[in-house]
């Protein structure tokens, strides 16, 4: 299910993360907010990392549940983490995080708004990314530029015969427009017959069952049977 439905949600998560990284003095080398998950490259002991993520998740979940009348846990299971112990691994993790939007088909990673890309590419201060520490760890801006621009990037080429994929924003707009809803999560509370009509229309418009499930929180078995 999506964590972010609009720019206000992304901004709220970032401001929350900034607040607690400053409070706990945790450097952030890179971040990337995707639709239903977040990538972070940070420097912290395990106990401090756990505290940072707990504070951030609890605060954002309170905001999200209040805004969208969502009930229950927002984040699934415990976060996943890996220790980074050398420069090569650090560089690979940095590239993976920055390139993630491109790998997910969201466009050019260099122009993706909700990541550290602009901080590294255009020296924009996003209030979160610690570029100077990254430069020191990698060995300078030239080596960072080489790592980001002169190695093989992710190929975004797709066969021209592939059907057009609707973005999450387009599907959200369809759901809200067809159902007269304020947000896609409200679909869960609709009467079954009307809900299924909307689900069927969205499916025939080209949205995948997985995409609909992620955006609405409706069980995929219900989506599959809707007609």
Buried (B, 14 or more C-beta within 10 A) or exposed (E): BBBBBEEEBBEBBBBBBBEBBEEEEBBBBBBBBBBEBBBBBBBBEEEBBBBBBEBBBEBBBEBBBEBBEBEEEBBEEEBEEEEBEEEEEBBEBBBBBBBBBBBBEBEEBBEBEBBBBBBBBEEEEBEBBBBEEBBEBBEEEEEBEBBBEEEEBEEEEEEEEEEEEBEBEBBBEBBBEBBEBEBBBBBBEBEEEEBBBBBBBBBEEBBBBEBBBBBBBBEEEBBEEBE
